[in-house]
Amino acid sequence: MKSNQNKIMKMKKFSPLLLLVATLMVAMTSMAQTTKAVKPGISGGLLGALNYTQFRTNTSNIDYKYDLGWAGGLYLNVPLSTKWSLEAQGQWSVLKYNVKSQVGTIKQFAGTMQYQSLPIFLKYQTSKNFALTGGGQVDFLNTLKNDAGGGYFKRNFTSVSTALTAGFELFPTKTVQIYGRYIYGISDLKYDKNPNVGKLGHTFKNEGFQFGVKVRLFAKKVVPPVVPVVAAAPVDTDSDGIVDSLDKCPTVPGVAKYQGCPVPDTDKDGINDEQDKCPTVPGLAKYQGCPVPDTDKDGINDEQDKCPTVPGLAKYAGCPIPDTDGDGVNDEQDKCPNEAGVASNYGCPDMTPVLNEAAKSFYFVINTAKLVDAKIAKSKFDPVLDLLAKYPKLQLEIQGNTDVTGNDKINMPLSQKRADAVKKAFTDKGISADRLTTVANGSSKPKADNKTKAGRKENRNVTLVPSFKD
């Protein structure tokens, strides 16, 4: 029995909306044909209205009755055609809520709520003096006031809600217009602090009617279109849609933006400027009118460049100078391009250990160019000969040295003689003299402490420095 009563109550609450929808359908299907009219201009003004509203609930335990409130605001109407228009309103709207009956211990809200309402709807003018409206609205809750004994606050209700609306308007083309519309709330207005939340599960939605008057304050005047005078068809010799009197190229089809001439090709590469990414530089179609790119900016275009993303040289097809042995010294600077070496030795293997070891075999009697041991150790000397044989471009600089005994006048010539003595030792082994140079250091480059006898002996030596001829 209770279930049937709920269904009957729901049908009663939906009946105003169903009535308005039915009215809209009947009015639109019964409209007579109208003659072609001029689309009106944008208009707007003030409005004032009475609100006749209640809470629509989903239970028979709580019943509200309609009560009166009021609204005032502005409107703006934008025509879409001679019959259709879009209207937006901004209203300061006060709604009154009055409890008719309730069952339960929770006292329900009774009082007023003030909203900032924004109705937006379509308007269809069926005749000069009548129009139908339909759309939606958004309501923003500003303030809440309880009747005597109430205990509700603004936080108990949602701050933004939505509704559907439909209605009519009388005298839509006049300065003063009368309208009425039905408002069907969609949003449940109780918020999470509302006493009904989680206890009864009831919904509270706005429902009601608004009847009001609008006063138009402005309307954009629309001038009826002038009927054009039919003139003789103009001449268009090249049939490009641009008459000869306006066509700069009347015998060649073109486009309006170039005054009837074809799209230009500034760089004469066969690709018109609108398709050419490089309109002032001749190029190719495959590159959208630009020249063949040079990605790595090495002066070799990508179609000829074997390494298009790495700068290189033309002699290597756009690639960098190779480093065949991967030792970090490029082949043009590497004296041993097929054998990994060190940069300090021109890309060849480090020969310093072998040369330093061999140099230890050359020590001289004090104040002479005579070797201490004339029989040079074969195990130390032969590796140097092997290096000279293996690397034909290897050259040796033989630097003669002395201890600090005597002065430069004596030591410089003496160190030269010592360098020459070592050079002879190499030439005696068949090494060409043009691969050997000598330098006299005197006592300027000691290896050991000249204050000791052993140190001075060690300083009477030669230093072997490698180099490579080009």
C-alpha positions as CSV (number, residue, x, y, z in Angstrom):
1,M,0.0,0.0,0.0
2,K,2.8,2.4,1.0
3,S,4.7,1.5,-2.3
4,N,1.6,2.5,-4.4
5,Q,1.2,5.8,-2.5
6,N,4.9,6.6,-3.3
7,K,4.3,5.9,-7.0
8,I,1.2,8.1,-7.1
9,M,3.2,10.9,-5.4
10,K,6.0,10.7,-7.9
11,M,3.6,10.8,-10.8
12,K,2.0,13.9,-9.3
13,K,5.4,15.6,-9.0
14,F,6.3,14.8,-12.6
15,S,2.9,15.9,-14.0
16,P,3.7,19.6,-14.4
17,L,6.8,18.8,-16.4
18,L,4.9,16.3,-18.5
19,L,2.2,18.9,-19.1
20,L,4.7,21.5,-20.4
21,V,6.5,18.9,-22.6
22,A,3.1,17.9,-24.1
23,T,2.2,21.6,-24.7
24,L,5.6,22.2,-26.4
25,M,5.0,19.2,-28.8
26,V,1.5,20.2,-29.6
27,A,2.4,23.8,-30.3
28,M,5.3,22.9,-32.6
29,T,3.3,20.4,-34.6
30,S,0.4,22.8,-35.0
31,M,2.4,25.8,-36.2
32,A,1.3,27.3,-39.6
33,Q,3.8,28.0,-42.3
34,T,5.3,31.4,-42.0
35,T,6.7,33.7,-44.7
36,K,10.4,34.4,-44.9
37,A,11.4,37.0,-42.3
38,V,14.4,39.0,-41.3
39,K,16.6,37.6,-38.5
40,P,16.1,40.0,-35.5
41,G,19.1,41.6,-33.6
42,I,20.6,41.0,-30.2
43,S,18.5,42.4,-27.3
44,G,18.5,42.5,-23.5
45,G,17.0,44.2,-20.4
46,L,15.7,43.7,-16.9
47,L,13.3,41.1,-15.4
48,G,11.3,40.6,-12.3
49,A,9.3,37.6,-11.2
50,L,7.5,35.6,-8.5
51,N,8.8,32.1,-7.5
52,Y,6.3,29.5,-6.5
53,T,8.4,26.6,-5.3
54,Q,8.9,23.6,-2.9
55,F,11.3,20.8,-2.2
56,R,10.5,17.7,-4.2
57,T,11.2,14.6,-2.1
58,N,11.2,10.9,-2.9
59,T,9.2,9.8,0.1
60,S,5.7,10.2,1.5
61,N,7.1,10.7,5.0
62,I,8.1,14.3,4.1
63,D,5.9,16.6,2.1
64,Y,6.5,20.3,1.3
65,K,3.9,22.8,0.0
66,Y,4.4,25.5,-2.6
67,D,5.3,28.9,-1.3
68,L,6.0,32.3,-2.8
69,G,9.4,33.9,-3.3
70,W,10.8,36.4,-5.8
71,A,13.5,37.1,-8.3
72,G,15.1,39.9,-10.2
73,G,17.9,40.2,-12.8
74,L,19.1,40.8,-16.3
75,Y,18.7,38.9,-19.6
76,L,20.4,38.8,-23.0
77,N,18.8,37.3,-26.1
78,V,20.9,36.2,-29.1
79,P,18.9,35.3,-32.3
80,L,20.0,32.2,-34.1
81,S,17.5,32.5,-36.9
82,T,14.2,34.3,-37.6
83,K,12.5,31.9,-35.2
84,W,15.1,30.5,-32.9
85,S,17.2,32.4,-30.3
86,L,19.4,31.6,-27.3
87,E,18.7,33.5,-24.1
88,A,20.8,33.7,-20.9
89,Q,19.6,35.2,-17.7
90,G,21.3,36.3,-14.4
91,Q,18.9,36.3,-11.5
92,W,19.0,37.1,-7.8
93,S,16.4,34.6,-6.8
94,V,14.8,33.9,-3.3
95,L,13.0,30.6,-2.8
96,K,10.6,29.9,0.0
97,Y,10.3,26.3,1.5
98,N,7.4,25.4,3.7
99,V,6.9,21.9,5.3
100,K,3.4,20.6,4.9
101,S,3.8,17.3,6.8
102,Q,6.6,15.0,8.0
103,V,7.0,11.7,9.8
104,G,10.2,11.1,11.9
105,T,12.3,12.7,14.6
106,I,14.4,14.8,12.2
107,K,13.1,18.3,12.0
108,Q,13.1,19.3,8.2
109,F,14.2,22.7,6.9
110,A,11.7,25.5,6.6
111,G,12.7,29.0,5.5
112,T,14.2,30.8,2.6
113,M,17.3,30.3,0.4
114,Q,18.8,33.0,-1.8
115,Y,20.4,31.8,-5.0
116,Q,22.4,33.3,-7.9
117,S,20.6,31.6,-10.8
118,L,21.8,31.4,-14.4
119,P,19.1,30.0,-16.7
120,I,20.2,29.4,-20.3
121,F,17.5,28.2,-22.7
122,L,16.4,28.1,-26.4
123,K,13.4,30.1,-27.4
124,Y,11.2,29.2,-30.4
125,Q,8.8,31.9,-31.6
126,T,5.7,30.2,-32.9
127,S,4.0,33.5,-33.8
128,K,4.5,37.2,-33.3
129,N,2.9,37.1,-29.8
130,F,3.9,33.7,-28.5
131,A,7.1,31.7,-27.9
132,L,8.1,28.4,-26.2
133,T,11.3,28.0,-24.1
134,G,13.3,25.1,-22.9
135,G,16.8,24.6,-21.4
136,G,18.6,24.4,-18.1
137,Q,19.9,26.5,-15.2
138,V,22.6,26.4,-12.6
139,D,22.0,27.7,-9.1
140,F,24.6,29.0,-6.7
141,L,23.5,29.1,-3.0
142,N,24.4,32.4,-1.4
143,T,22.5,32.6,1.9
144,L,20.0,30.6,4.0
145,K,17.5,31.8,6.6
146,N,15.6,29.5,8.9
147,D,12.0,30.1,10.0
148,A,11.5,30.3,13.8
149,G,13.0,27.2,15.5
150,G,15.1,26.1,12.6
151,G,18.5,24.6,13.0
152,Y,19.9,24.4,9.4
153,F,22.9,26.1,8.0
154,K,24.2,26.8,4.5
155,R,26.8,24.0,4.9
156,N,23.9,21.5,5.2
157,F,23.0,22.1,1.5
158,T,25.0,21.8,-1.7
159,S,26.4,25.1,-3.0
160,V,25.9,24.5,-6.7
161,S,22.8,22.7,-8.2
162,T,21.2,22.2,-11.6
163,A,17.7,22.1,-13.0
164,L,15.8,21.7,-16.2
165,T,13.3,24.4,-17.3
166,A,10.6,24.8,-19.9
167,G,7.9,27.4,-20.4
168,F,6.3,30.1,-22.6
169,E,6.6,33.8,-23.4
170,L,3.9,36.3,-24.4
171,F,4.7,39.2,-26.7
172,P,8.3,38.1,-27.4
173,T,8.8,41.0,-29.9
174,K,7.5,43.7,-27.7
175,T,9.3,46.0,-25.2
176,V,7.4,44.4,-22.3
177,Q,7.1,40.6,-22.3
178,I,5.3,38.2,-19.9
179,Y,6.7,34.8,-19.3
180,G,6.2,31.7,-17.2
181,R,8.3,28.6,-16.8
182,Y,8.5,25.3,-14.9
183,I,11.7,24.4,-13.0
184,Y,12.5,20.8,-12.4
185,G,15.5,20.3,-10.1
186,I,18.1,17.6,-11.0
187,S,20.5,17.9,-8.1
188,D,19.9,16.5,-4.6
189,L,20.4,19.6,-2.4
190,K,21.4,18.0,0.9
191,Y,25.1,18.1,1.6
192,D,27.2,15.7,3.7
193,K,26.5,17.7,6.9
194,N,22.7,17.5,6.4
195,P,20.9,15.5,9.1
196,N,19.1,13.4,6.5
197,V,22.4,12.1,5.1
198,G,23.1,8.4,6.0
199,K,19.9,8.2,8.1
200,L,16.8,8.3,5.9
201,G,18.4,8.5,2.4
202,H,15.8,11.0,1.2
203,T,16.5,13.3,-1.7
204,F,15.6,17.0,-1.7
205,K,15.3,18.7,-5.2
206,N,13.9,22.1,-6.2
207,E,10.7,22.2,-8.1
208,G,8.4,25.1,-8.9
209,F,7.2,27.8,-11.2
210,Q,8.4,31.3,-12.1
211,F,6.1,33.9,-13.5
212,G,7.5,37.3,-14.5
213,V,7.9,40.3,-16.6
214,K,10.8,41.3,-18.8
215,V,11.5,44.9,-20.0
216,R,13.7,45.3,-23.0
217,L,16.3,48.1,-22.6
218,F,18.1,47.7,-25.9
219,A,17.7,45.8,-29.3
220,K,20.1,45.9,-32.2
221,K,18.3,47.1,-35.3
222,V,18.6,44.9,-38.3
223,V,18.5,46.5,-41.7
224,P,16.6,44.3,-44.2
225,P,18.8,43.1,-47.1
226,V,18.9,45.1,-50.2
227,V,17.7,43.3,-53.3
228,P,20.7,43.3,-55.7
229,V,20.4,44.7,-59.1
230,V,21.0,42.1,-61.8
231,A,23.9,43.2,-64.0
232,A,25.4,41.8,-67.1
233,A,27.7,38.8,-66.5
234,P,31.3,40.0,-66.3
235,V,34.0,38.6,-68.6
236,D,36.4,36.0,-67.2
237,T,38.7,35.0,-70.1
238,D,40.8,32.4,-68.2
239,S,37.8,31.0,-66.3
240,D,39.5,31.3,-62.9
241,G,36.6,32.9,-61.2
242,I,38.2,36.4,-61.2
243,V,36.7,38.8,-63.7
244,D,39.1,40.4,-66.2
245,S,38.7,43.8,-64.8
246,L,40.2,42.6,-61.5
247,D,42.5,40.0,-63.0
248,K,46.2,40.9,-63.3
249,C,46.8,37.8,-65.4
250,P,43.5,37.6,-67.4
251,T,44.7,35.0,-69.9
252,V,46.3,32.6,-67.3
253,P,44.2,30.9,-64.6
254,G,45.2,32.0,-61.1
255,V,43.9,32.6,-57.6
256,A,42.3,35.6,-55.9
257,K,45.0,36.2,-53.3
258,Y,47.5,36.8,-56.2
259,Q,44.9,39.0,-58.1
260,G,44.1,36.3,-60.6
261,C,47.7,35.3,-61.3
262,P,49.1,31.8,-60.5
263,V,50.9,31.1,-57.2
264,P,54.4,32.5,-57.8
265,D,57.7,30.5,-57.8
266,T,60.2,33.1,-56.6
267,D,63.3,30.8,-56.8
268,K,62.2,29.3,-60.2
269,D,62.7,25.7,-58.9
270,G,59.4,24.5,-60.2
271,I,57.7,24.4,-56.7
272,N,55.3,27.3,-56.1
273,D,55.9,29.5,-53.1
274,E,52.9,28.1,-51.1
275,Q,54.4,24.6,-51.2
276,D,58.0,25.7,-51.1
277,K,59.5,25.7,-47.6
278,C,62.5,27.7,-49.0
279,P,60.8,30.0,-51.5
280,T,63.9,32.2,-52.1
281,V,66.4,29.3,-52.6
282,P,66.1,26.8,-55.4
283,G,65.5,23.2,-54.2
284,L,63.9,19.9,-54.8
285,A,60.4,18.6,-54.5
286,K,61.5,15.8,-52.2
287,Y,62.7,18.4,-49.7
288,Q,59.6,20.6,-50.1
289,G,61.5,23.1,-52.3
290,C,64.6,23.3,-50.1
291,P,68.1,22.3,-51.2
292,V,69.4,18.9,-50.2
293,P,70.0,19.4,-46.4
294,D,73.4,19.3,-44.7
295,T,72.5,18.1,-41.3
296,D,76.0,18.2,-39.8
297,K,76.9,21.6,-41.5
298,D,80.1,20.2,-42.9
299,G,79.5,21.5,-46.4
300,I,78.6,18.1,-47.8
301,N,74.9,17.6,-48.4
302,D,73.2,14.6,-46.9
303,E,72.8,12.7,-50.2
304,Q,76.6,12.7,-50.6
305,D,77.5,12.5,-47.0
306,K,78.3,9.0,-45.6
307,C,78.1,10.4,-42.1
308,P,75.3,12.9,-42.4
309,T,75.0,13.6,-38.6
310,V,78.7,13.9,-37.9
311,P,80.8,16.8,-39.4
312,G,83.5,15.4,-41.7
313,L,85.6,16.1,-44.8
314,A,84.9,15.7,-48.5
315,K,87.9,13.4,-49.0
316,Y,86.3,10.9,-46.6
317,A,82.8,11.3,-48.1
318,G,81.6,13.6,-45.4
319,C,82.9,11.4,-42.5
320,P,85.5,12.5,-39.9
321,I,89.2,11.6,-40.5
322,P,89.3,7.9,-39.6
323,D,91.2,6.4,-36.7
324,T,91.9,2.9,-38.0
325,D,93.7,1.6,-34.9
326,G,91.2,3.3,-32.5
327,D,93.9,4.9,-30.4
328,G,92.4,8.4,-30.4
329,V,94.9,9.7,-32.9
330,N,93.4,10.2,-36.4
331,D,95.1,8.5,-39.3
332,E,96.3,11.8,-40.8
333,Q,98.3,12.5,-37.6
334,D,99.0,8.9,-36.7
335,K,102.5,7.7,-37.8
336,C,101.4,4.2,-37.0
337,P,97.8,4.2,-38.3
338,N,97.4,0.4,-38.1
339,E,98.9,0.0,-34.7
340,A,97.4,1.4,-31.5
341,G,99.7,3.9,-29.8
342,V,99.8,7.0,-27.7
343,A,99.3,10.6,-28.7
344,S,102.6,11.6,-27.1
345,N,104.4,9.4,-29.7
346,Y,102.4,10.4,-32.7
347,G,100.0,7.5,-32.5
348,C,102.8,4.9,-32.3
349,P,103.4,2.6,-29.3
350,D,105.2,4.2,-26.4
351,M,109.0,3.7,-27.1
352,T,110.2,5.6,-24.0
353,P,110.8,2.5,-21.8
354,V,113.0,0.9,-24.5
355,L,114.9,4.1,-25.3
356,N,115.5,4.9,-21.6
357,E,116.8,1.4,-20.9
358,A,119.1,1.6,-23.9
359,A,120.4,5.1,-22.9
360,K,121.6,3.6,-19.6
361,S,124.3,1.7,-21.6
362,F,125.9,5.0,-22.6
363,Y,128.0,6.4,-19.7
364,F,131.2,8.3,-20.1
365,V,134.6,8.7,-18.4
366,I,134.8,12.1,-16.6
367,N,135.8,15.0,-18.9
368,T,135.9,12.6,-22.0
369,A,133.6,11.3,-24.7
370,K,134.9,7.8,-24.0
371,L,132.3,5.3,-23.0
372,V,132.8,3.7,-19.6
373,D,132.1,0.3,-21.1
374,A,132.9,0.3,-24.8
375,K,131.0,-3.0,-25.2
376,I,127.4,-1.8,-25.2
377,A,125.0,-4.4,-23.8
378,K,123.4,-6.2,-26.7
379,S,120.1,-6.8,-24.8
380,K,119.7,-3.1,-24.4
381,F,121.0,-1.8,-27.7
382,D,119.3,-4.3,-30.1
383,P,115.7,-3.4,-29.1
384,V,116.4,0.2,-30.3
385,L,117.8,-1.2,-33.6
386,D,114.6,-3.3,-33.9
387,L,112.5,-0.2,-33.4
388,L,114.4,1.7,-36.1
389,A,114.0,-1.3,-38.5
390,K,110.3,-1.7,-37.7
391,Y,109.4,2.0,-38.1
392,P,111.3,3.4,-41.2
393,K,110.1,6.9,-40.5
394,L,111.4,6.8,-36.9
395,Q,114.1,9.3,-36.1
396,L,116.2,9.7,-33.0
397,E,117.5,12.8,-31.4
398,I,120.6,12.1,-29.3
399,Q,121.1,14.6,-26.5
400,G,124.5,14.6,-24.9
401,N,124.8,15.5,-21.2
402,T,127.6,16.2,-18.6
403,D,127.9,16.6,-14.9
404,V,128.6,20.0,-13.3
405,T,132.3,19.4,-13.2
406,G,133.9,22.3,-15.2
407,N,132.0,25.1,-16.9
408,D,129.8,25.6,-20.0
409,K,132.8,26.4,-22.1
410,I,134.1,22.9,-21.4
411,N,130.8,21.0,-20.9
412,M,128.9,22.1,-24.1
413,P,131.5,20.9,-26.5
414,L,132.0,17.8,-24.4
415,S,128.3,16.9,-24.4
416,Q,128.3,17.4,-28.2
417,K,131.2,14.9,-28.6
418,R,129.3,12.4,-26.4
419,A,126.2,12.7,-28.6
420,D,128.4,12.3,-31.7
421,A,130.0,9.2,-30.1
422,V,126.6,7.5,-29.6
423,K,125.5,8.5,-33.1
424,K,128.6,6.7,-34.4
425,A,127.6,3.6,-32.4
426,F,124.3,3.6,-34.4
427,T,125.8,4.3,-37.8
428,D,128.3,1.5,-37.1
429,K,125.3,-0.8,-36.8
430,G,124.0,0.3,-40.2
431,I,121.6,3.1,-39.2
432,S,121.5,5.9,-41.7
433,A,123.0,9.1,-40.4
434,D,120.0,11.2,-41.7
435,R,117.8,9.4,-39.2
436,L,120.0,10.6,-36.3
437,T,120.4,14.2,-35.0
438,T,122.5,15.4,-32.0
439,V,122.0,18.1,-29.4
440,A,124.4,19.3,-26.7
441,N,122.7,20.0,-23.4
442,G,125.9,20.5,-21.3
443,S,125.0,20.2,-17.6
444,S,121.6,21.8,-18.0
445,K,119.5,18.6,-17.7
446,P,120.9,16.4,-14.9
447,K,119.1,13.2,-14.1
448,A,120.7,12.7,-10.7
449,D,122.2,14.7,-7.8
450,N,125.5,16.3,-8.9
451,K,126.6,16.5,-5.3
452,T,127.5,12.8,-5.1
453,K,130.0,10.8,-7.1
454,A,127.4,8.3,-8.2
455,G,125.0,11.1,-9.2
456,R,127.7,12.8,-11.3
457,K,128.5,9.5,-13.0
458,E,124.8,9.0,-13.9
459,N,124.7,12.5,-15.4
460,R,127.5,11.8,-17.8
461,N,125.0,10.2,-20.3
462,V,122.8,10.6,-23.4
463,T,119.0,10.9,-23.8
464,L,117.3,9.3,-26.8
465,V,114.2,11.2,-28.0
466,P,112.0,9.7,-30.8
467,S,110.3,11.6,-33.6
468,F,108.8,10.8,-37.0
469,K,109.5,12.5,-40.3
470,D,106.5,13.3,-42.6
